[in-house]
Amino acid sequence: MLQHLLDAKGVTQAQLSRDTALPKSTISEVLNGKKRFSRQMIHKLAEYFHVDISILAANI
């Protein structure tokens, strides 16, 4: 889902990291399936992408 949101908005992992203050390494780990979303990440990403948190919460 995160990759889809990145593609749809046309932003890179680096840009997402700068805009949300989430570490780039954390974003990369989530995209590679090595780490799950934290509640804090879900809220930041939902706000950034203007989506309901339930879209991302399925990945907790």
PQR file with spaces between the fields and no chain letter, atoms N, CA, C, O and H, PARSE charges and radii, in Angstrom:
ATOM       1  N    MET     1       0.826   -1.190    0.000 -0.4000 1.5000
ATOM       2  CA   MET     1       0.000    0.000    0.000 -0.0000 2.0000
ATOM       3  C    MET     1       0.870    1.253    0.000  0.5500 1.7000
ATOM       4  O    MET     1       0.584    2.215   -0.713 -0.5500 1.4000
ATOM       5  N    LEU     2       1.924    1.239    0.796 -0.4000 1.5000
ATOM       6  CA   LEU     2       2.785    2.418    0.858 -0.0000 2.0000
ATOM       7  C    LEU     2       3.415    2.700   -0.503  0.5500 1.7000
ATOM       8  O    LEU     2       3.490    3.855   -0.922 -0.5500 1.4000
ATOM       9  H    LEU     2       2.157    0.458    1.375  0.4000 1.0000
ATOM      10  N    GLN     3       3.864    1.663   -1.190 -0.4000 1.5000
ATOM      11  CA   GLN     3       4.466    1.874   -2.510 -0.0000 2.0000
ATOM      12  C    GLN     3       3.444    2.469   -3.469  0.5500 1.7000
ATOM      13  O    GLN     3       3.773    3.350   -4.263 -0.5500 1.4000
ATOM      14  H    GLN     3       3.803    0.725   -0.849  0.4000 1.0000
ATOM      15  N    HIS     4       2.224    1.999   -3.398 -0.4000 1.5000
ATOM      16  CA   HIS     4       1.163    2.539   -4.251 -0.0000 2.0000
ATOM      17  C    HIS     4       0.939    4.025   -3.956  0.5500 1.7000
ATOM      18  O    HIS     4       0.798    4.826   -4.880 -0.5500 1.4000
ATOM      19  H    HIS     4       1.956    1.283   -2.753  0.4000 1.0000
ATOM      20  N    LEU     5       0.906    4.388   -2.690 -0.4000 1.5000
ATOM      21  CA   LEU     5       0.701    5.784   -2.316 -0.0000 2.0000
ATOM      22  C    LEU     5       1.865    6.656   -2.789  0.5500 1.7000
ATOM      23  O    LEU     5       1.660    7.773   -3.265 -0.5500 1.4000
ATOM      24  H    LEU     5       1.021    3.737   -1.940  0.4000 1.0000
ATOM      25  N    LEU     6       3.079    6.142   -2.655 -0.4000 1.5000
ATOM      26  CA   LEU     6       4.253    6.879   -3.138 -0.0000 2.0000
ATOM      27  C    LEU     6       4.158    7.106   -4.649  0.5500 1.7000
ATOM      28  O    LEU     6       4.376    8.214   -5.139 -0.5500 1.4000
ATOM      29  H    LEU     6       3.246    5.235   -2.269  0.4000 1.0000
ATOM      30  N    ASP     7       3.832    6.043   -5.371 -0.4000 1.5000
ATOM      31  CA   ASP     7       3.719    6.138   -6.828 -0.0000 2.0000
ATOM      32  C    ASP     7       2.609    7.101   -7.245  0.5500 1.7000
ATOM      33  O    ASP     7       2.786    7.914   -8.152 -0.5500 1.4000
ATOM      34  H    ASP     7       3.655    5.142   -4.973  0.4000 1.0000
ATOM      35  N    ALA     8       1.466    6.998   -6.572 -0.4000 1.5000
ATOM      36  CA   ALA     8       0.319    7.840   -6.917 -0.0000 2.0000
ATOM      37  C    ALA     8       0.620    9.317   -6.680  0.5500 1.7000
ATOM      38  O    ALA     8       0.183   10.177   -7.445 -0.5500 1.4000
ATOM      39  H    ALA     8       1.323    6.337   -5.835  0.4000 1.0000
ATOM      40  N    LYS     9       1.362    9.601   -5.629 -0.4000 1.5000
ATOM      41  CA   LYS     9       1.681   10.994   -5.318 -0.0000 2.0000
ATOM      42  C    LYS     9       2.943   11.463   -6.039  0.5500 1.7000
ATOM      43  O    LYS     9       3.213   12.661   -6.120 -0.5500 1.4000
ATOM      44  H    LYS     9       1.717    8.902   -5.008  0.4000 1.0000
ATOM      45  N    GLY    10       3.709   10.508   -6.559 -0.4000 1.5000
ATOM      46  CA   GLY    10       4.917   10.861   -7.289 -0.0000 2.0000
ATOM      47  C    GLY    10       6.049   11.353   -6.404  0.5500 1.7000
ATOM      48  O    GLY    10       6.792   12.260   -6.781 -0.5500 1.4000
ATOM      49  H    GLY    10       3.490    9.534   -6.493  0.4000 1.0000
ATOM      50  N    VAL    11       6.181   10.754   -5.226 -0.4000 1.5000
ATOM      51  CA   VAL    11       7.254   11.145   -4.321 -0.0000 2.0000
ATOM      52  C    VAL    11       8.200    9.968   -4.098  0.5500 1.7000
ATOM      53  O    VAL    11       7.815    8.807   -4.232 -0.5500 1.4000
ATOM      54  H    VAL    11       5.578   10.017   -4.919  0.4000 1.0000
ATOM      55  N    THR    12       9.428   10.289   -3.762 -0.4000 1.5000
ATOM      56  CA   THR    12      10.428    9.270   -3.473 -0.0000 2.0000
ATOM      57  C    THR    12      10.452    8.984   -1.979  0.5500 1.7000
ATOM      58  O    THR    12       9.856    9.704   -1.177 -0.5500 1.4000
ATOM      59  H    THR    12       9.741   11.232   -3.654  0.4000 1.0000
ATOM      60  N    GLN    13      11.151    7.921   -1.629 -0.4000 1.5000
ATOM      61  CA   GLN    13      11.322    7.601   -0.209 -0.0000 2.0000
ATOM      62  C    GLN    13      12.033    8.746    0.502  0.5500 1.7000
ATOM      63  O    GLN    13      11.685    9.095    1.630 -0.5500 1.4000
ATOM      64  H    GLN    13      11.635    7.336   -2.280  0.4000 1.0000
ATOM      65  N    ALA    14      13.015    9.320   -0.153 -0.4000 1.5000
ATOM      66  CA   ALA    14      13.768   10.425    0.450 -0.0000 2.0000
ATOM      67  C    ALA    14      12.871   11.629    0.697  0.5500 1.7000
ATOM      68  O    ALA    14      12.958   12.264    1.748 -0.5500 1.4000
ATOM      69  H    ALA    14      13.298    9.036   -1.069  0.4000 1.0000
ATOM      70  N    GLN    15      12.014   11.947   -0.262 -0.4000 1.5000
ATOM      71  CA   GLN    15      11.098   13.079   -0.109 -0.0000 2.0000
ATOM      72  C    GLN    15      10.096   12.803    1.007  0.5500 1.7000
ATOM      73  O    GLN    15       9.796   13.688    1.808 -0.5500 1.4000
ATOM      74  H    GLN    15      11.943   11.432   -1.116  0.4000 1.0000
ATOM      75  N    LEU    16       9.585   11.590    1.059 -0.4000 1.5000
ATOM      76  CA   LEU    16       8.652   11.214    2.120 -0.0000 2.0000
ATOM      77  C    LEU    16       9.328   11.347    3.480  0.5500 1.7000
ATOM      78  O    LEU    16       8.723   11.832    4.436 -0.5500 1.4000
ATOM      79  H    LEU    16       9.829   10.871    0.408  0.4000 1.0000
ATOM      80  N    SER    17      10.570   10.921    3.562 -0.4000 1.5000
ATOM      81  CA   SER    17      11.318   11.030    4.806 -0.0000 2.0000
ATOM      82  C    SER    17      11.466   12.493    5.230  0.5500 1.7000
ATOM      83  O    SER    17      11.251   12.832    6.393 -0.5500 1.4000
ATOM      84  H    SER    17      11.062   10.527    2.786  0.4000 1.0000
ATOM      85  N    ARG    18      11.828   13.338    4.299 -0.4000 1.5000
ATOM      86  CA   ARG    18      11.975   14.767    4.619 -0.0000 2.0000
ATOM      87  C    ARG    18      10.652   15.385    5.046  0.5500 1.7000
ATOM      88  O    ARG    18      10.605   16.153    6.007 -0.5500 1.4000
ATOM      89  H    ARG    18      12.003   13.063    3.354  0.4000 1.0000
ATOM      90  N    ASP    19       9.589   15.057    4.344 -0.4000 1.5000
ATOM      91  CA   ASP    19       8.288   15.677    4.604 -0.0000 2.0000
ATOM      92  C    ASP    19       7.622   15.193    5.897  0.5500 1.7000
ATOM      93  O    ASP    19       6.853   15.930    6.514 -0.5500 1.4000
ATOM      94  H    ASP    19       9.627   14.434    3.563  0.4000 1.0000
ATOM      95  N    THR    20       7.918   13.958    6.302 -0.4000 1.5000
ATOM      96  CA   THR    20       7.250   13.387    7.476 -0.0000 2.0000
ATOM      97  C    THR    20       8.161   13.235    8.685  0.5500 1.7000
ATOM      98  O    THR    20       7.692   12.914    9.777 -0.5500 1.4000
ATOM      99  H    THR    20       8.542   13.359    5.801  0.4000 1.0000
ATOM     100  N    ALA    21       9.446   13.459    8.503 -0.4000 1.5000
ATOM     101  CA   ALA    21      10.446   13.271    9.557 -0.0000 2.0000
ATOM     102  C    ALA    21      10.569   11.808    9.983  0.5500 1.7000
ATOM     103  O    ALA    21      11.061   11.512   11.072 -0.5500 1.4000
ATOM     104  H    ALA    21       9.828   13.719    7.616  0.4000 1.0000
ATOM     105  N    LEU    22      10.124   10.903    9.126 -0.4000 1.5000
ATOM     106  CA   LEU    22      10.330    9.479    9.375 -0.0000 2.0000
ATOM     107  C    LEU    22      11.679    9.093    8.780  0.5500 1.7000
ATOM     108  O    LEU    22      12.009    9.534    7.679 -0.5500 1.4000
ATOM     109  H    LEU    22       9.725   11.144    8.241  0.4000 1.0000
ATOM     110  N    PRO    23      12.460    8.286    9.477 -0.5600 1.5000
ATOM     111  CA   PRO    23      13.758    7.894    8.937  0.2800 2.0000
ATOM     112  C    PRO    23      13.623    7.154    7.604  0.5500 1.7000
ATOM     113  O    PRO    23      12.751    6.299    7.446 -0.5500 1.4000
ATOM     114  N    LYS    24      14.482    7.488    6.659 -0.4000 1.5000
ATOM     115  CA   LYS    24      14.454    6.839    5.355 -0.0000 2.0000
ATOM     116  C    LYS    24      14.654    5.330    5.501  0.5500 1.7000
ATOM     117  O    LYS    24      14.048    4.545    4.772 -0.5500 1.4000
ATOM     118  H    LYS    24      15.190    8.182    6.788  0.4000 1.0000
ATOM     119  N    SER    25      15.502    4.935    6.440 -0.4000 1.5000
ATOM     120  CA   SER    25      15.749    3.506    6.652 -0.0000 2.0000
ATOM     121  C    SER    25      14.467    2.785    7.095  0.5500 1.7000
ATOM     122  O    SER    25      14.223    1.649    6.691 -0.5500 1.4000
ATOM     123  H    SER    25      15.994    5.573    7.032  0.4000 1.0000
ATOM     124  N    THR    26      13.671    3.432    7.904 -0.4000 1.5000
ATOM     125  CA   THR    26      12.408    2.839    8.362 -0.0000 2.0000
ATOM     126  C    THR    26      11.439    2.688    7.209  0.5500 1.7000
ATOM     127  O    THR    26      10.781    1.655    7.081 -0.5500 1.4000
ATOM     128  H    THR    26      13.869    4.355    8.232  0.4000 1.0000
ATOM     129  N    ILE    27      11.343    3.699    6.373 -0.4000 1.5000
ATOM     130  CA   ILE    27      10.465    3.638    5.201 -0.0000 2.0000
ATOM     131  C    ILE    27      10.898    2.495    4.297  0.5500 1.7000
ATOM     132  O    ILE    27      10.061    1.733    3.812 -0.5500 1.4000
ATOM     133  H    ILE    27      11.878    4.538    6.477  0.4000 1.0000
ATOM     134  N    SER    28      12.199    2.372    4.067 -0.4000 1.5000
ATOM     135  CA   SER    28      12.735    1.310    3.227 -0.0000 2.0000
ATOM     136  C    SER    28      12.427   -0.067    3.817  0.5500 1.7000
ATOM     137  O    SER    28      12.044   -0.981    3.087 -0.5500 1.4000
ATOM     138  H    SER    28      12.878    2.991    4.461  0.4000 1.0000
ATOM     139  N    GLU    29      12.591   -0.219    5.126 -0.4000 1.5000
ATOM     140  CA   GLU    29      12.319   -1.498    5.776 -0.0000 2.0000
ATOM     141  C    GLU    29      10.845   -1.877    5.666  0.5500 1.7000
ATOM     142  O    GLU    29      10.525   -3.049    5.468 -0.5500 1.4000
ATOM     143  H    GLU    29      12.902    0.523    5.719  0.4000 1.0000
ATOM     144  N    VAL    30       9.957   -0.918    5.789 -0.4000 1.5000
ATOM     145  CA   VAL    30       8.527   -1.189    5.638 -0.0000 2.0000
ATOM     146  C    VAL    30       8.240   -1.632    4.206  0.5500 1.7000
ATOM     147  O    VAL    30       7.518   -2.604    3.985 -0.5500 1.4000
ATOM     148  H    VAL    30      10.217    0.034    5.949  0.4000 1.0000
ATOM     149  N    LEU    31       8.802   -0.922    3.241 -0.4000 1.5000
ATOM     150  CA   LEU    31       8.569   -1.271    1.837 -0.0000 2.0000
ATOM     151  C    LEU    31       9.116   -2.652    1.487  0.5500 1.7000
ATOM     152  O    LEU    31       8.567   -3.336    0.623 -0.5500 1.4000
ATOM     153  H    LEU    31       9.388   -0.132    3.420  0.4000 1.0000
ATOM     154  N    ASN    32      10.188   -3.062    2.149 -0.4000 1.5000
ATOM     155  CA   ASN    32      10.793   -4.367    1.887 -0.0000 2.0000
ATOM     156  C    ASN    32      10.240   -5.480    2.770  0.5500 1.7000
ATOM     157  O    ASN    32      10.728   -6.609    2.728 -0.5500 1.4000
ATOM     158  H    ASN    32      10.634   -2.507    2.851  0.4000 1.0000
ATOM     159  N    GLY    33       9.222   -5.164    3.570 -0.4000 1.5000
ATOM     160  CA   GLY    33       8.585   -6.168    4.403 -0.0000 2.0000
ATOM     161  C    GLY    33       9.395   -6.582    5.622  0.5500 1.7000
ATOM     162  O    GLY    33       9.086   -7.593    6.253 -0.5500 1.4000
ATOM     163  H    GLY    33       8.825   -4.247    3.604  0.4000 1.0000
ATOM     164  N    LYS    34      10.418   -5.826    5.959 -0.4000 1.5000
ATOM     165  CA   LYS    34      11.256   -6.158    7.106 -0.0000 2.0000
ATOM     166  C    LYS    34      10.742   -5.543    8.396  0.5500 1.7000
ATOM     167  O    LYS    34      11.153   -5.940    9.487 -0.5500 1.4000
ATOM     168  H    LYS    34      10.669   -5.004    5.447  0.4000 1.0000
ATOM     169  N    LYS    35       9.852   -4.585    8.274 -0.4000 1.5000
ATOM     170  CA   LYS    35       9.330   -3.876    9.439 -0.0000 2.0000
ATOM     171  C    LYS    35       7.859   -3.566    9.190  0.5500 1.7000
ATOM     172  O    LYS    35       7.445   -3.344    8.053 -0.5500 1.4000
ATOM     173  H    LYS    35       9.518   -4.263    7.388  0.4000 1.0000
ATOM     174  N    ARG    36       7.088   -3.554   10.248 -0.4000 1.5000
ATOM     175  CA   ARG    36       5.673   -3.209   10.144 -0.0000 2.0000
ATOM     176  C    ARG    36       5.485   -1.745   10.526  0.5500 1.7000
ATOM     177  O    ARG    36       6.340   -1.144   11.177 -0.5500 1.4000
ATOM     178  H    ARG    36       7.425   -3.734   11.172  0.4000 1.0000
ATOM     179  N    PHE    37       4.359   -1.186   10.113 -0.4000 1.5000
ATOM     180  CA   PHE    37       4.020    0.177   10.489 -0.0000 2.0000
ATOM     181  C    PHE    37       3.822    0.275   12.002  0.5500 1.7000
ATOM     182  O    PHE    37       3.240   -0.620   12.615 -0.5500 1.4000
ATOM     183  H    PHE    37       3.665   -1.674    9.585  0.4000 1.0000
ATOM     184  N    SER    38       4.301    1.347   12.590 -0.4000 1.5000
ATOM     185  CA   SER    38       3.964    1.648   13.983 -0.0000 2.0000
ATOM     186  C    SER    38       2.721    2.540   13.944  0.5500 1.7000
ATOM     187  O    SER    38       2.365    3.074   12.894 -0.5500 1.4000
ATOM     188  H    SER    38       4.773    2.074   12.092  0.4000 1.0000
ATOM     189  N    ARG    39       2.086    2.690   15.060 -0.4000 1.5000
ATOM     190  CA   ARG    39       0.901    3.559   15.117 -0.0000 2.0000
ATOM     191  C    ARG    39       1.268    4.997   14.756  0.5500 1.7000
ATOM     192  O    ARG    39       0.514    5.680   14.064 -0.5500 1.4000
ATOM     193  H    ARG    39       2.376    2.256   15.913  0.4000 1.0000
ATOM     194  N    GLN    40       2.420    5.449   15.224 -0.4000 1.5000
ATOM     195  CA   GLN    40       2.875    6.806   14.921 -0.0000 2.0000
ATOM     196  C    GLN    40       3.075    6.978   13.413  0.5500 1.7000
ATOM     197  O    GLN    40       2.675    7.990   12.838 -0.5500 1.4000
ATOM     198  H    GLN    40       3.033    4.894   15.787  0.4000 1.0000
ATOM     199  N    MET    41       3.691    5.993   12.787 -0.4000 1.5000
ATOM     200  CA   MET    41       3.909    6.050   11.339 -0.0000 2.0000
ATOM     201  C    MET    41       2.587    6.108   10.584  0.5500 1.7000
ATOM     202  O    MET    41       2.432    6.874    9.633 -0.5500 1.4000
ATOM     203  H    MET    41       4.016    5.171   13.254  0.4000 1.0000
ATOM     204  N    ILE    42       1.646    5.294   11.019 -0.4000 1.5000
ATOM     205  CA   ILE    42       0.338    5.258   10.349 -0.0000 2.0000
ATOM     206  C    ILE    42      -0.308    6.630   10.378  0.5500 1.7000
ATOM     207  O    ILE    42      -0.834    7.091    9.365 -0.5500 1.4000
ATOM     208  H    ILE    42       1.772    4.671   11.791  0.4000 1.0000
ATOM     209  N    HIS    43      -0.275    7.282   11.518 -0.4000 1.5000
ATOM     210  CA   HIS    43      -0.901    8.600   11.629 -0.0000 2.0000
ATOM     211  C    HIS    43      -0.193    9.628   10.753  0.5500 1.7000
ATOM     212  O    HIS    43      -0.843   10.426   10.078 -0.5500 1.4000
ATOM     213  H    HIS    43       0.152    6.908   12.342  0.4000 1.0000
ATOM     214  N    LYS    44       1.132    9.609   10.763 -0.4000 1.5000
ATOM     215  CA   LYS    44       1.879   10.555    9.932 -0.0000 2.0000
ATOM     216  C    LYS    44       1.635   10.311    8.453  0.5500 1.7000
ATOM     217  O    LYS    44       1.427   11.255    7.692 -0.5500 1.4000
ATOM     218  H    LYS    44       1.660    8.960   11.312  0.4000 1.0000
ATOM     219  N    LEU    45       1.658    9.053    8.044 -0.4000 1.5000
ATOM     220  CA   LEU    45       1.479    8.727    6.632 -0.0000 2.0000
ATOM     221  C    LEU    45       0.047    9.004    6.163  0.5500 1.7000
ATOM     222  O    LEU    45      -0.163    9.492    5.053 -0.5500 1.4000
ATOM     223  H    LEU    45       1.826    8.286    8.662  0.4000 1.0000
ATOM     224  N    ALA    46      -0.922    8.694    7.001 -0.4000 1.5000
ATOM     225  CA   ALA    46      -2.317    8.962    6.638 -0.0000 2.0000
ATOM     226  C    ALA    46      -2.546   10.454    6.449  0.5500 1.7000
ATOM     227  O    ALA    46      -3.241   10.869    5.521 -0.5500 1.4000
ATOM     228  H    ALA    46      -0.752    8.298    7.904  0.4000 1.0000
ATOM     229  N    GLU    47      -1.967   11.250    7.319 -0.4000 1.5000
ATOM     230  CA   GLU    47      -2.088   12.701    7.193 -0.0000 2.0000
ATOM     231  C    GLU    47      -1.379   13.194    5.923  0.5500 1.7000
ATOM     232  O    GLU    47      -1.915   14.013    5.177 -0.5500 1.4000
ATOM     233  H    GLU    47      -1.403   10.913    8.072  0.4000 1.0000
ATOM     234  N    TYR    48      -0.184   12.688    5.698 -0.4000 1.5000
ATOM     235  CA   TYR    48       0.608   13.114    4.545 -0.0000 2.0000
ATOM     236  C    TYR    48      -0.088   12.776    3.221  0.5500 1.7000
ATOM     237  O    TYR    48      -0.141   13.601    2.309 -0.5500 1.4000
ATOM     238  H    TYR    48       0.252   12.022    6.304  0.4000 1.0000
ATOM     239  N    PHE    49      -0.619   11.556    3.130 -0.4000 1.5000
ATOM     240  CA   PHE    49      -1.247   11.112    1.881 -0.0000 2.0000
ATOM     241  C    PHE    49      -2.743   11.440    1.816  0.5500 1.7000
ATOM     242  O    PHE    49      -3.391   11.169    0.805 -0.5500 1.4000
ATOM     243  H    PHE    49      -0.576   10.886    3.871  0.4000 1.0000
ATOM     244  N    HIS    50      -3.287   12.012    2.874 -0.4000 1.5000
ATOM     245  CA   HIS    50      -4.711   12.366    2.931 -0.0000 2.0000
ATOM     246  C    HIS    50      -5.596   11.142    2.716  0.5500 1.7000
ATOM     247  O    HIS    50      -6.523   11.150    1.907 -0.5500 1.4000
ATOM     248  H    HIS    50      -2.761   12.232    3.695  0.4000 1.0000
ATOM     249  N    VAL    51      -5.275   10.085    3.473 -0.4000 1.5000
ATOM     250  CA   VAL    51      -6.081    8.863    3.422 -0.0000 2.0000
ATOM     251  C    VAL    51      -6.514    8.516    4.847  0.5500 1.7000
ATOM     252  O    VAL    51      -5.921    8.979    5.822 -0.5500 1.4000
ATOM     253  H    VAL    51      -4.521   10.079    4.130  0.4000 1.0000
ATOM     254  N    ASP    52      -7.552    7.699    4.945 -0.4000 1.5000
ATOM     255  CA   ASP    52      -8.027    7.244    6.240 -0.0000 2.0000
ATOM     256  C    ASP    52      -6.992    6.301    6.861  0.5500 1.7000
ATOM     257  O    ASP    52      -6.370    5.500    6.162 -0.5500 1.4000
ATOM     258  H    ASP    52      -8.034    7.323    4.153  0.4000 1.0000
ATOM     259  N    ILE    53      -6.818    6.406    8.166 -0.4000 1.5000
ATOM     260  CA   ILE    53      -5.812    5.563    8.819 -0.0000 2.0000
ATOM     261  C    ILE    53      -6.104    4.079    8.654  0.5500 1.7000
ATOM     262  O    ILE    53      -5.180    3.267    8.715 -0.5500 1.4000
ATOM     263  H    ILE    53      -7.323    7.056    8.733  0.4000 1.0000
ATOM     264  N    SER    54      -7.353    3.703    8.447 -0.4000 1.5000
ATOM     265  CA   SER    54      -7.699    2.283    8.302 -0.0000 2.0000
ATOM     266  C    SER    54      -7.028    1.666    7.076  0.5500 1.7000
ATOM     267  O    SER    54      -6.795    0.458    7.042 -0.5500 1.4000
ATOM     268  H    SER    54      -8.104    4.362    8.397  0.4000 1.0000
ATOM     269  N    ILE    55      -6.719    2.477    6.081 -0.4000 1.5000
ATOM     270  CA   ILE    55      -6.053    1.969    4.888 -0.0000 2.0000
ATOM     271  C    ILE    55      -4.661    1.456    5.252  0.5500 1.7000
ATOM     272  O    ILE    55      -4.211    0.437    4.726 -0.5500 1.4000
ATOM     273  H    ILE    55      -6.908    3.459    6.109  0.4000 1.0000
ATOM     274  N    LEU    56      -3.996    2.153    6.136 -0.4000 1.5000
ATOM     275  CA   LEU    56      -2.644    1.759    6.535 -0.0000 2.0000
ATOM     276  C    LEU    56      -2.646    0.855    7.761  0.5500 1.7000
ATOM     277  O    LEU    56      -1.726    0.057    7.939 -0.5500 1.4000
ATOM     278  H    LEU    56      -4.361    2.981    6.562  0.4000 1.0000
ATOM     279  N    ALA    57      -3.659    0.965    8.604 -0.4000 1.5000
ATOM     280  CA   ALA    57      -3.711    0.203    9.850 -0.0000 2.0000
ATOM     281  C    ALA    57      -3.812   -1.298    9.614  0.5500 1.7000
ATOM     282  O    ALA    57      -3.486   -2.083   10.504 -0.5500 1.4000
ATOM     283  H    ALA    57      -4.407    1.613    8.459  0.4000 1.0000
ATOM     284  N    ALA    58      -4.247   -1.698    8.464 -0.4000 1.5000
ATOM     285  CA   ALA    58      -4.333   -3.127    8.153 -0.0000 2.0000
ATOM     286  C    ALA    58      -2.949   -3.763    8.171  0.5500 1.7000
ATOM     287  O    ALA    58      -2.835   -4.987    8.230 -0.5500 1.4000
ATOM     288  H    ALA    58      -4.512   -1.060    7.741  0.4000 1.0000
ATOM     289  N    ASN    59      -1.898   -2.950    8.123 -0.4000 1.5000
ATOM     290  CA   ASN    59      -0.540   -3.477    8.100 -0.0000 2.0000
ATOM     291  C    ASN    59       0.146   -3.454    9.460  0.5500 1.7000
ATOM     292  O    ASN    59       1.358   -3.654    9.541 -0.5500 1.4000
ATOM     293  H    ASN    59      -1.991   -1.956    8.076  0.4000 1.0000
ATOM     294  N    ILE    60      -0.608   -3.212   10.530 -0.4000 1.5000
ATOM     295  CA   ILE    60       0.004   -3.209   11.879 -0.0000 2.0000
ATOM     296  C    ILE    60       0.343   -4.636   12.247  0.5500 1.7000
ATOM     297  O    ILE    60       0.866   -4.885   13.333 -0.5500 1.4000
ATOM     298  H    ILE    60      -1.592   -3.049   10.465  0.4000 1.0000
